[in-house]
Amino acid sequence: MNARIDSTIPVLASLDLQESARFYTERLGFTQELIADDYLIVSRDGAEIHFWLCDDRRIAEHTSCYLRVPSTQALFEEFTARGLELAPPAVRPWRMKELYVIDPHGNLLKLGEYAAA
């Protein structure tokens, strides 16, 4: 048996789990996997994001997670078609083409792909 780490799962703060569930399913295309009194799990394309119930917005506003994706442009088009107003993906100095989404509680999702050289 190999000692290994197969994946990472971000756990973000949510001020309202129902609102987070609606945003991630309706606007970002995730599926709600579980919702409890103080915890939410959503998934999409093999990726999961977990949320814990929090009453301090500053925590969420100072939190982010990075999701590697094959096409930021395709996600930009999907998310804007779902009603989000977003800046288009941009190539950053670290050679990643990135799309930024801020959820209703202030969590920053950075979706990125390697930029063409």
Steps between C-alpha positions, in 0.01 A plus 500: 500500500639839396490801730332764285258789491236460230324834516440816692159636587456865594276572798357851472296712740130553433275749675194313368534144373174513302618815319838341429330186366281706267792707370730205435228286337311766304786730400803268488345167402597301808283225648401511864628179660414567865354771714481483879436759769860621487662344190454493122672298228475578128674327210562541131706296254672307780585807706345571840464814707388482862351783707472549874244730655663819623366827640803719419498634143862614536612137502339429162622831357859400580474149356562365153555173322659411169340260252698376199279482194551416132326812366439822689330643189243218488422551869479877453244447224302248708500713816400820320220309323385399850474868595834584660673825414870419478816646354627276218794267568840670495858376481684581824875565539541147639396362154156382605181603321255562782133568557390643835162439664400646835212319668222677694696479827830628364693178431723540194516213253797519266453273200818460301667329208855514373536785252650439159869588496 
